[in-house]
């Protein structure tokens, strides 16, 4: 169940290098190695070309920005091999749909960024690969999210399966205040879609991520860098370092311990310390009772420890007759009554 989105420590952890390499391939390799060492399940990139992402006439500055951050096909494949050869999994948001053809062999799960949630042609081309998909929902209304999921499922009905789509709560700003995390949206997504849910983080630090997991996130995505100090590109500010990811994994392990077993039963430590007896009550005489007296609410009480007749059987004693003299607070036995 949910094998596609199962991580080593519980939730699927995605270290998003994204554009933090800023177009520098050597720096991209450094970040990749650190992400490999972080313990994340997936190391993630963004694949794009400025001219196939942003109109050079309508938004020339943004077009130039993405051109500066481009990596070549050869460089992306080298990074993918670097990740997979290290025994970690590779993921990408493929913002240039034509690039799907040459990167597909390295991808087990496709990621749809918030900006592409309503780009139906991108959704269609990705869906046709018939691989699990994770979608982020920044910028979107509930209606947007449902319509996009319905569209994906209309293209390929297999995406109605829980292990084929992960839906991430996300707010598309860098950074966001904790109050804009809106982690409760995950519960709404779960009820609306019956799909896997998670959280894509744009806050600073690991606080929102660990609470998202405690609230049921099955996927955690976070930006990743080597160091936040002295960086001007906005994504570095909301990124985790290798040490931060180690701390997050430690918190996840602690949450797993605290979650424990979902089946409610007495713990071994409770039984070993006899608390099932000493903390619970039995029925006792509240006053001395003479042989032949009727048992009623006025001469019974319930006290700890649970010796003799369990407190749950209190009403069964009412109306019976004492066969022997009984002392207040003495342990009772059914043979004392008729």
BALOBA-1460 file (C-alpha; in Angstrom, 3 decimals):
// residues 338
<rec num="1" residu="x" x="0.000" y="0.000" z="0.000"/>
<rec num="2" residu="x" x="1.400" y="3.408" z="-1.030"/>
<rec num="3" residu="x" x="4.685" y="1.793" z="-2.027"/>
<rec num="4" residu="x" x="5.461" y="4.618" z="-4.459"/>
<rec num="5" residu="x" x="5.404" y="7.183" z="-1.676"/>
<rec num="6" residu="x" x="6.991" y="5.232" z="1.163"/>
<rec num="7" residu="x" x="10.253" y="6.663" z="2.500"/>
<rec num="8" residu="x" x="13.046" y="5.037" z="4.473"/>
<rec num="9" residu="x" x="11.874" y="6.727" z="7.661"/>
<rec num="10" residu="x" x="8.152" y="6.838" z="6.946"/>
<rec num="11" residu="x" x="7.301" y="9.895" z="4.853"/>
<rec num="12" residu="x" x="8.894" y="10.282" z="1.419"/>
<rec num="13" residu="x" x="11.594" y="12.940" z="1.796"/>
<rec num="14" residu="x" x="12.374" y="14.986" z="-1.312"/>
<rec num="15" residu="x" x="15.413" y="17.275" z="-1.296"/>
<rec num="16" residu="x" x="14.647" y="19.873" z="-3.967"/>
<rec num="17" residu="x" x="17.840" y="21.372" z="-5.390"/>
<rec num="18" residu="x" x="15.710" y="23.060" z="-8.026"/>
<rec num="19" residu="x" x="17.398" y="26.237" z="-9.192"/>
<rec num="20" residu="x" x="19.743" y="26.613" z="-6.235"/>
<rec num="21" residu="x" x="22.684" y="25.701" z="-8.490"/>
<rec num="22" residu="x" x="21.951" y="28.975" z="-10.344"/>
<rec num="23" residu="x" x="23.216" y="27.480" z="-13.607"/>
<rec num="24" residu="x" x="26.611" y="26.474" z="-12.238"/>
<rec num="25" residu="x" x="27.153" y="22.783" z="-12.994"/>
<rec num="26" residu="x" x="30.043" y="22.336" z="-10.539"/>
<rec num="27" residu="x" x="27.923" y="23.844" z="-7.796"/>
<rec num="28" residu="x" x="25.040" y="21.597" z="-8.868"/>
<rec num="29" residu="x" x="27.266" y="18.567" z="-8.365"/>
<rec num="30" residu="x" x="28.300" y="19.800" z="-4.917"/>
<rec num="31" residu="x" x="24.669" y="20.262" z="-3.879"/>
<rec num="32" residu="x" x="23.806" y="16.861" z="-5.305"/>
<rec num="33" residu="x" x="26.482" y="15.134" z="-3.239"/>
<rec num="34" residu="x" x="25.330" y="16.879" z="-0.072"/>
<rec num="35" residu="x" x="21.713" y="15.932" z="-0.799"/>
<rec num="36" residu="x" x="22.769" y="12.320" z="-1.330"/>
<rec num="37" residu="x" x="24.468" y="12.394" z="2.081"/>
<rec num="38" residu="x" x="21.472" y="14.032" z="3.768"/>
<rec num="39" residu="x" x="19.388" y="10.860" z="3.972"/>
<rec num="40" residu="x" x="16.605" y="12.133" z="1.707"/>
<rec num="41" residu="x" x="14.817" y="9.513" z="-0.369"/>
<rec num="42" residu="x" x="14.849" y="11.609" z="-3.548"/>
<rec num="43" residu="x" x="17.100" y="14.335" z="-4.903"/>
<rec num="44" residu="x" x="15.036" y="16.599" z="-7.129"/>
<rec num="45" residu="x" x="15.810" y="19.026" z="-9.952"/>
<rec num="46" residu="x" x="13.915" y="21.297" z="-12.321"/>
<rec num="47" residu="x" x="14.434" y="20.816" z="-16.055"/>
<rec num="48" residu="x" x="13.616" y="23.778" z="-18.254"/>
<rec num="49" residu="x" x="14.678" y="26.117" z="-21.031"/>
<rec num="50" residu="x" x="13.949" y="29.809" z="-20.726"/>
<rec num="51" residu="x" x="12.338" y="30.013" z="-24.166"/>
<rec num="52" residu="x" x="9.981" y="27.071" z="-23.580"/>
<rec num="53" residu="x" x="8.973" y="28.300" z="-20.126"/>
<rec num="54" residu="x" x="8.594" y="32.096" z="-20.268"/>
<rec num="55" residu="x" x="7.576" y="34.395" z="-23.121"/>
<rec num="56" residu="x" x="10.590" y="36.493" z="-24.117"/>
<rec num="57" residu="x" x="8.191" y="39.219" z="-25.276"/>
<rec num="58" residu="x" x="5.747" y="39.278" z="-22.365"/>
<rec num="59" residu="x" x="8.304" y="38.704" z="-19.595"/>
<rec num="60" residu="x" x="11.850" y="39.251" z="-20.915"/>
<rec num="61" residu="x" x="13.459" y="39.552" z="-17.470"/>
<rec num="62" residu="x" x="12.015" y="36.242" z="-16.288"/>
<rec num="63" residu="x" x="12.969" y="34.657" z="-19.586"/>
<rec num="64" residu="x" x="16.588" y="35.768" z="-19.098"/>
<rec num="65" residu="x" x="16.551" y="34.610" z="-15.480"/>
<rec num="66" residu="x" x="15.648" y="31.054" z="-16.431"/>
<rec num="67" residu="x" x="18.112" y="31.057" z="-19.326"/>
<rec num="68" residu="x" x="20.905" y="31.851" z="-16.853"/>
<rec num="69" residu="x" x="19.804" y="28.941" z="-14.653"/>
<rec num="70" residu="x" x="19.602" y="26.371" z="-17.465"/>
<rec num="71" residu="x" x="21.601" y="23.175" z="-17.370"/>
<rec num="72" residu="x" x="22.168" y="21.147" z="-20.525"/>
<rec num="73" residu="x" x="20.684" y="17.742" z="-21.301"/>
<rec num="74" residu="x" x="24.091" y="16.173" z="-20.785"/>
<rec num="75" residu="x" x="24.528" y="17.885" z="-17.414"/>
<rec num="76" residu="x" x="21.087" y="16.826" z="-16.176"/>
<rec num="77" residu="x" x="21.769" y="13.218" z="-17.153"/>
<rec num="78" residu="x" x="25.122" y="13.306" z="-15.337"/>
<rec num="79" residu="x" x="23.368" y="14.557" z="-12.202"/>
<rec num="80" residu="x" x="20.705" y="11.874" z="-12.523"/>
<rec num="81" residu="x" x="23.378" y="9.182" z="-12.818"/>
<rec num="82" residu="x" x="25.262" y="10.670" z="-9.873"/>
<rec num="83" residu="x" x="22.142" y="10.303" z="-7.739"/>
<rec num="84" residu="x" x="21.111" y="6.833" z="-8.859"/>
<rec num="85" residu="x" x="24.675" y="5.459" z="-8.747"/>
<rec num="86" residu="x" x="24.770" y="6.495" z="-5.084"/>
<rec num="87" residu="x" x="21.696" y="4.357" z="-4.384"/>
<rec num="88" residu="x" x="19.366" y="7.337" z="-3.991"/>
<rec num="89" residu="x" x="16.380" y="8.118" z="-6.226"/>
<rec num="90" residu="x" x="16.211" y="10.923" z="-8.762"/>
<rec num="91" residu="x" x="13.215" y="13.155" z="-9.403"/>
<rec num="92" residu="x" x="12.528" y="16.184" z="-11.562"/>
<rec num="93" residu="x" x="9.891" y="18.734" z="-12.376"/>
<rec num="94" residu="x" x="10.113" y="18.704" z="-16.144"/>
<rec num="95" residu="x" x="8.991" y="22.192" z="-17.137"/>
<rec num="96" residu="x" x="10.119" y="21.625" z="-20.740"/>
<rec num="97" residu="x" x="7.780" y="18.842" z="-21.914"/>
<rec num="98" residu="x" x="10.052" y="17.817" z="-24.780"/>
<rec num="99" residu="x" x="12.733" y="16.963" z="-22.221"/>
<rec num="100" residu="x" x="10.582" y="14.144" z="-20.848"/>
<rec num="101" residu="x" x="11.772" y="11.975" z="-23.736"/>
<rec num="102" residu="x" x="15.442" y="12.026" z="-22.707"/>
<rec num="103" residu="x" x="15.083" y="12.130" z="-18.901"/>
<rec num="104" residu="x" x="12.315" y="9.528" z="-18.508"/>
<rec num="105" residu="x" x="14.681" y="6.574" z="-18.020"/>
<rec num="106" residu="x" x="15.972" y="8.151" z="-14.800"/>
<rec num="107" residu="x" x="12.631" y="9.129" z="-13.288"/>
<rec num="108" residu="x" x="10.428" y="6.877" z="-11.170"/>
<rec num="109" residu="x" x="8.091" y="9.663" z="-9.983"/>
<rec num="110" residu="x" x="7.289" y="12.856" z="-11.867"/>
<rec num="111" residu="x" x="6.733" y="16.123" z="-10.025"/>
<rec num="112" residu="x" x="4.285" y="18.784" z="-11.186"/>
<rec num="113" residu="x" x="5.123" y="22.173" z="-9.712"/>
<rec num="114" residu="x" x="2.449" y="24.573" z="-8.546"/>
<rec num="115" residu="x" x="2.857" y="26.751" z="-11.627"/>
<rec num="116" residu="x" x="2.012" y="23.831" z="-13.916"/>
<rec num="117" residu="x" x="-1.019" y="22.508" z="-12.046"/>
<rec num="118" residu="x" x="-3.330" y="24.189" z="-14.564"/>
<rec num="119" residu="x" x="-1.093" y="23.594" z="-17.615"/>
<rec num="120" residu="x" x="-3.192" y="20.753" z="-19.011"/>
<rec num="121" residu="x" x="-0.871" y="20.009" z="-21.972"/>
<rec num="122" residu="x" x="2.007" y="19.490" z="-19.503"/>
<rec num="123" residu="x" x="-0.219" y="17.303" z="-17.316"/>
<rec num="124" residu="x" x="-1.279" y="15.259" z="-20.337"/>
<rec num="125" residu="x" x="2.261" y="14.599" z="-21.575"/>
<rec num="126" residu="x" x="3.405" y="13.656" z="-18.083"/>
<rec num="127" residu="x" x="0.365" y="11.454" z="-17.428"/>
<rec num="128" residu="x" x="1.005" y="9.525" z="-20.628"/>
<rec num="129" residu="x" x="4.209" y="8.165" z="-19.063"/>
<rec num="130" residu="x" x="2.051" y="6.127" z="-16.675"/>
<rec num="131" residu="x" x="4.383" y="6.730" z="-13.732"/>
<rec num="132" residu="x" x="3.470" y="7.970" z="-10.245"/>
<rec num="133" residu="x" x="3.106" y="11.730" z="-10.015"/>
<rec num="134" residu="x" x="3.313" y="14.286" z="-7.219"/>
<rec num="135" residu="x" x="1.500" y="17.587" z="-7.675"/>
<rec num="136" residu="x" x="1.999" y="20.799" z="-5.696"/>
<rec num="137" residu="x" x="-0.994" y="23.061" z="-5.180"/>
<rec num="138" residu="x" x="0.372" y="26.549" z="-4.509"/>
<rec num="139" residu="x" x="-1.642" y="29.389" z="-6.100"/>
<rec num="140" residu="x" x="-4.651" y="27.060" z="-6.400"/>
<rec num="141" residu="x" x="-8.186" y="26.991" z="-5.135"/>
<rec num="142" residu="x" x="-9.777" y="23.741" z="-4.040"/>
<rec num="143" residu="x" x="-11.703" y="23.768" z="-7.311"/>
<rec num="144" residu="x" x="-8.467" y="24.147" z="-9.313"/>
<rec num="145" residu="x" x="-6.940" y="21.148" z="-7.567"/>
<rec num="146" residu="x" x="-9.981" y="18.900" z="-8.028"/>
<rec num="147" residu="x" x="-10.364" y="19.845" z="-11.698"/>
<rec num="148" residu="x" x="-6.702" y="19.143" z="-12.444"/>
<rec num="149" residu="x" x="-6.863" y="15.768" z="-10.703"/>
<rec num="150" residu="x" x="-10.051" y="14.926" z="-12.593"/>
<rec num="151" residu="x" x="-8.319" y="15.878" z="-15.840"/>
<rec num="152" residu="x" x="-5.311" y="13.669" z="-15.068"/>
<rec num="153" residu="x" x="-7.625" y="10.767" z="-14.234"/>
<rec num="154" residu="x" x="-9.618" y="11.302" z="-17.425"/>
<rec num="155" residu="x" x="-6.408" y="10.965" z="-19.458"/>
<rec num="156" residu="x" x="-5.323" y="7.869" z="-17.553"/>
<rec num="157" residu="x" x="-7.750" y="6.179" z="-15.103"/>
<rec num="158" residu="x" x="-4.852" y="4.512" z="-13.330"/>
<rec num="159" residu="x" x="-4.292" y="7.829" z="-11.555"/>
<rec num="160" residu="x" x="-7.359" y="7.109" z="-9.444"/>
<rec num="161" residu="x" x="-5.108" y="4.771" z="-7.431"/>
<rec num="162" residu="x" x="-3.723" y="6.121" z="-4.170"/>
<rec num="163" residu="x" x="-0.148" y="5.154" z="-4.978"/>
<rec num="164" residu="x" x="-0.218" y="6.977" z="-8.331"/>
<rec num="165" residu="x" x="-0.800" y="10.588" z="-7.212"/>
<rec num="166" residu="x" x="0.537" y="12.508" z="-4.239"/>
<rec num="167" residu="x" x="-1.164" y="15.859" z="-3.563"/>
<rec num="168" residu="x" x="0.952" y="18.408" z="-1.686"/>
<rec num="169" residu="x" x="-0.294" y="21.404" z="0.251"/>
<rec num="170" residu="x" x="1.939" y="24.292" z="-0.814"/>
<rec num="171" residu="x" x="2.056" y="28.088" z="-0.677"/>
<rec num="172" residu="x" x="4.043" y="29.613" z="-3.539"/>
<rec num="173" residu="x" x="6.050" y="32.346" z="-1.851"/>
<rec num="174" residu="x" x="9.646" y="32.379" z="-0.572"/>
<rec num="175" residu="x" x="9.632" y="32.452" z="2.423"/>
<rec num="176" residu="x" x="6.150" y="32.234" z="3.904"/>
<rec num="177" residu="x" x="5.133" y="32.868" z="7.527"/>
<rec num="178" residu="x" x="4.151" y="29.782" z="9.494"/>
<rec num="179" residu="x" x="0.550" y="30.995" z="9.466"/>
<rec num="180" residu="x" x="0.413" y="30.557" z="5.687"/>
<rec num="181" residu="x" x="1.374" y="26.873" z="5.842"/>
<rec num="182" residu="x" x="-2.296" y="25.873" z="6.256"/>
<rec num="183" residu="x" x="-1.446" y="22.283" z="7.077"/>
<rec num="184" residu="x" x="-5.105" y="21.423" z="7.698"/>
<rec num="185" residu="x" x="-5.619" y="21.560" z="3.932"/>
<rec num="186" residu="x" x="-3.993" y="18.106" z="3.850"/>
<rec num="187" residu="x" x="-7.002" y="16.645" z="5.668"/>
<rec num="188" residu="x" x="-9.324" y="18.298" z="3.175"/>
<rec num="189" residu="x" x="-7.320" y="16.909" z="0.236"/>
<rec num="190" residu="x" x="-7.403" y="13.439" z="1.751"/>
<rec num="191" residu="x" x="-11.188" y="13.539" z="2.123"/>
<rec num="192" residu="x" x="-11.774" y="15.108" z="-1.298"/>
<rec num="193" residu="x" x="-9.477" y="12.938" z="-3.381"/>
<rec num="194" residu="x" x="-8.800" y="9.713" z="-1.469"/>
<rec num="195" residu="x" x="-5.199" y="10.093" z="-2.633"/>
<rec num="196" residu="x" x="-1.832" y="10.311" z="-0.899"/>
<rec num="197" residu="x" x="-1.257" y="13.728" z="0.672"/>
<rec num="198" residu="x" x="1.792" y="15.658" z="1.791"/>
<rec num="199" residu="x" x="3.407" y="19.050" z="2.209"/>
<rec num="200" residu="x" x="5.812" y="21.123" z="0.123"/>
<rec num="201" residu="x" x="7.543" y="23.607" z="2.396"/>
<rec num="202" residu="x" x="8.482" y="27.242" z="1.835"/>
<rec num="203" residu="x" x="8.940" y="28.270" z="5.473"/>
<rec num="204" residu="x" x="12.298" y="28.736" z="7.164"/>
<rec num="205" residu="x" x="13.581" y="25.817" z="9.254"/>
<rec num="206" residu="x" x="12.100" y="22.373" z="9.875"/>
<rec num="207" residu="x" x="9.226" y="23.262" z="12.199"/>
<rec num="208" residu="x" x="6.433" y="23.147" z="9.609"/>
<rec num="209" residu="x" x="7.818" y="19.955" z="8.085"/>
<rec num="210" residu="x" x="7.886" y="18.005" z="11.333"/>
<rec num="211" residu="x" x="4.405" y="19.174" z="12.313"/>
<rec num="212" residu="x" x="3.138" y="18.316" z="8.823"/>
<rec num="213" residu="x" x="4.370" y="14.771" z="9.325"/>
<rec num="214" residu="x" x="2.767" y="14.610" z="12.769"/>
<rec num="215" residu="x" x="-0.486" y="15.722" z="11.098"/>
<rec num="216" residu="x" x="-0.359" y="12.906" z="8.571"/>
<rec num="217" residu="x" x="1.808" y="14.071" z="5.666"/>
<rec num="218" residu="x" x="3.045" y="11.060" z="3.701"/>
<rec num="219" residu="x" x="5.351" y="13.161" z="1.494"/>
<rec num="220" residu="x" x="7.618" y="16.025" z="2.602"/>
<rec num="221" residu="x" x="9.305" y="18.190" z="-0.010"/>
<rec num="222" residu="x" x="11.821" y="20.889" z="0.890"/>
<rec num="223" residu="x" x="14.365" y="23.021" z="-0.929"/>
<rec num="224" residu="x" x="17.993" y="22.078" z="-0.362"/>
<rec num="225" residu="x" x="21.256" y="24.062" z="-0.241"/>
<rec num="226" residu="x" x="24.766" y="23.890" z="1.217"/>
<rec num="227" residu="x" x="24.553" y="27.148" z="3.192"/>
<rec num="228" residu="x" x="21.975" y="29.917" z="3.459"/>
<rec num="229" residu="x" x="24.456" y="32.622" z="4.403"/>
<rec num="230" residu="x" x="25.464" y="35.149" z="1.767"/>
<rec num="231" residu="x" x="23.080" y="33.826" z="-0.891"/>
<rec num="232" residu="x" x="20.952" y="36.233" z="-2.932"/>
<rec num="233" residu="x" x="18.731" y="33.788" z="-4.861"/>
<rec num="234" residu="x" x="15.480" y="33.603" z="-2.887"/>
<rec num="235" residu="x" x="15.161" y="29.794" z="-2.726"/>
<rec num="236" residu="x" x="18.264" y="29.435" z="-0.546"/>
<rec num="237" residu="x" x="16.475" y="31.207" z="2.296"/>
<rec num="238" residu="x" x="13.785" y="28.515" z="2.530"/>
<rec num="239" residu="x" x="16.206" y="25.633" z="1.939"/>
<rec num="240" residu="x" x="17.458" y="23.008" z="4.357"/>
<rec num="241" residu="x" x="21.100" y="22.008" z="4.669"/>
<rec num="242" residu="x" x="22.407" y="18.483" z="5.129"/>
<rec num="243" residu="x" x="22.466" y="19.036" z="8.895"/>
<rec num="244" residu="x" x="18.886" y="20.305" z="8.828"/>
<rec num="245" residu="x" x="17.738" y="17.171" z="6.995"/>
<rec num="246" residu="x" x="19.522" y="15.001" z="9.561"/>
<rec num="247" residu="x" x="17.658" y="16.935" z="12.290"/>
<rec num="248" residu="x" x="14.357" y="16.488" z="10.446"/>
<rec num="249" residu="x" x="14.918" y="12.733" z="10.168"/>
<rec num="250" residu="x" x="15.650" y="12.608" z="13.909"/>
<rec num="251" residu="x" x="12.365" y="14.414" z="14.576"/>
<rec num="252" residu="x" x="10.512" y="12.023" z="12.267"/>
<rec num="253" residu="x" x="11.945" y="9.043" z="14.137"/>
<rec num="254" residu="x" x="10.809" y="10.606" z="17.411"/>
<rec num="255" residu="x" x="7.318" y="11.193" z="16.001"/>
<rec num="256" residu="x" x="7.230" y="7.547" z="14.886"/>
<rec num="257" residu="x" x="8.098" y="6.476" z="18.439"/>
<rec num="258" residu="x" x="5.414" y="8.738" z="19.880"/>
<rec num="259" residu="x" x="2.839" y="7.473" z="17.375"/>
<rec num="260" residu="x" x="3.453" y="3.883" z="18.403"/>
<rec num="261" residu="x" x="0.804" y="1.273" z="17.650"/>
<rec num="262" residu="x" x="-2.614" y="2.293" z="16.337"/>
<rec num="263" residu="x" x="-4.257" y="-0.717" z="18.055"/>
<rec num="264" residu="x" x="-5.337" y="0.325" z="21.541"/>
<rec num="265" residu="x" x="-4.325" y="-2.260" z="24.156"/>
<rec num="266" residu="x" x="-2.619" y="-2.220" z="27.555"/>
<rec num="267" residu="x" x="1.097" y="-1.600" z="27.252"/>
<rec num="268" residu="x" x="3.477" y="-4.187" z="28.632"/>
<rec num="269" residu="x" x="4.911" y="-1.631" z="31.066"/>
<rec num="270" residu="x" x="1.429" y="-1.058" z="32.537"/>
<rec num="271" residu="x" x="0.883" y="-4.762" z="33.132"/>
<rec num="272" residu="x" x="4.398" y="-5.347" z="34.496"/>
<rec num="273" residu="x" x="3.796" y="-2.661" z="37.112"/>
<rec num="274" residu="x" x="0.325" y="-4.056" z="37.966"/>
<rec num="275" residu="x" x="-1.347" y="-0.729" z="37.195"/>
<rec num="276" residu="x" x="-4.288" y="-2.603" z="35.711"/>
<rec num="277" residu="x" x="-4.961" y="-3.665" z="39.311"/>
<rec num="278" residu="x" x="-3.717" y="-0.760" z="41.435"/>
<rec num="279" residu="x" x="-5.210" y="2.037" z="39.295"/>
<rec num="280" residu="x" x="-8.598" y="0.396" z="38.776"/>
<rec num="281" residu="x" x="-11.482" y="-0.074" z="41.190"/>
<rec num="282" residu="x" x="-13.426" y="-3.009" z="42.589"/>
<rec num="283" residu="x" x="-16.684" y="-3.137" z="44.580"/>
<rec num="284" residu="x" x="-16.302" y="-2.901" z="48.359"/>
<rec num="285" residu="x" x="-18.702" y="-2.587" z="51.309"/>
<rec num="286" residu="x" x="-18.902" y="1.081" z="52.289"/>
<rec num="287" residu="x" x="-20.043" y="0.080" z="55.802"/>
<rec num="288" residu="x" x="-20.209" y="-3.111" z="57.834"/>
<rec num="289" residu="x" x="-22.917" y="-5.434" z="56.478"/>
<rec num="290" residu="x" x="-24.623" y="-8.121" z="58.539"/>
<rec num="291" residu="x" x="-25.463" y="-11.580" z="57.200"/>
<rec num="292" residu="x" x="-28.992" y="-11.510" z="55.764"/>
<rec num="293" residu="x" x="-28.868" y="-7.820" z="54.773"/>
<rec num="294" residu="x" x="-29.823" y="-6.777" z="51.260"/>
<rec num="295" residu="x" x="-27.145" y="-5.177" z="49.140"/>
<rec num="296" residu="x" x="-27.973" y="-1.681" z="47.913"/>
<rec num="297" residu="x" x="-26.354" y="1.571" z="46.831"/>
<rec num="298" residu="x" x="-26.092" y="2.739" z="50.425"/>
<rec num="299" residu="x" x="-23.824" y="-0.069" z="51.573"/>
<rec num="300" residu="x" x="-21.571" y="-0.393" z="48.519"/>
<rec num="301" residu="x" x="-18.742" y="1.726" z="47.098"/>
<rec num="302" residu="x" x="-15.967" y="1.321" z="44.524"/>
<rec num="303" residu="x" x="-12.341" y="1.611" z="45.575"/>
<rec num="304" residu="x" x="-8.847" y="0.832" z="44.401"/>
<rec num="305" residu="x" x="-7.251" y="-1.688" z="44.044"/>
<rec num="306" residu="x" x="-9.271" y="-3.909" z="41.720"/>
<rec num="307" residu="x" x="-9.322" y="-6.906" z="44.060"/>
<rec num="308" residu="x" x="-12.332" y="-9.175" z="44.268"/>
<rec num="309" residu="x" x="-15.374" y="-8.060" z="42.228"/>
<rec num="310" residu="x" x="-14.627" y="-5.630" z="39.385"/>
<rec num="311" residu="x" x="-16.345" y="-2.225" z="39.553"/>
<rec num="312" residu="x" x="-18.010" y="-2.920" z="36.205"/>
<rec num="313" residu="x" x="-20.123" y="-5.568" z="37.999"/>
<rec num="314" residu="x" x="-21.419" y="-3.151" z="40.667"/>
<rec num="315" residu="x" x="-25.017" y="-3.261" z="39.421"/>
<rec num="316" residu="x" x="-25.003" y="-7.051" z="39.426"/>
<rec num="317" residu="x" x="-24.585" y="-7.016" z="43.221"/>
<rec num="318" residu="x" x="-27.562" y="-4.753" z="43.883"/>
<rec num="319" residu="x" x="-30.476" y="-6.722" z="45.352"/>
<rec num="320" residu="x" x="-28.401" y="-9.726" z="46.446"/>
<rec num="321" residu="x" x="-28.309" y="-10.905" z="50.090"/>
<rec num="322" residu="x" x="-25.158" y="-11.132" z="52.197"/>
<rec num="323" residu="x" x="-24.535" y="-14.705" z="53.402"/>
<rec num="324" residu="x" x="-21.899" y="-13.678" z="55.945"/>
<rec num="325" residu="x" x="-20.938" y="-10.629" z="57.966"/>
<rec num="326" residu="x" x="-18.902" y="-8.259" z="55.795"/>
<rec num="327" residu="x" x="-16.510" y="-5.600" z="57.019"/>
<rec num="328" residu="x" x="-16.324" y="-2.174" z="55.423"/>
<rec num="329" residu="x" x="-13.625" y="-2.077" z="52.682"/>
<rec num="330" residu="x" x="-13.004" y="-5.825" z="52.708"/>
<rec num="331" residu="x" x="-12.359" y="-7.689" z="49.428"/>
<rec num="332" residu="x" x="-15.520" y="-9.348" z="48.126"/>
<rec num="333" residu="x" x="-16.225" y="-12.682" z="46.500"/>
<rec num="334" residu="x" x="-19.388" y="-13.890" z="44.769"/>
<rec num="335" residu="x" x="-19.645" y="-16.768" z="47.227"/>
<rec num="336" residu="x" x="-20.509" y="-14.235" z="49.938"/>
<rec num="337" residu="x" x="-23.863" y="-13.473" z="48.274"/>
<rec num="338" residu="x" x="-27.077" y="-15.111" z="47.290"/>
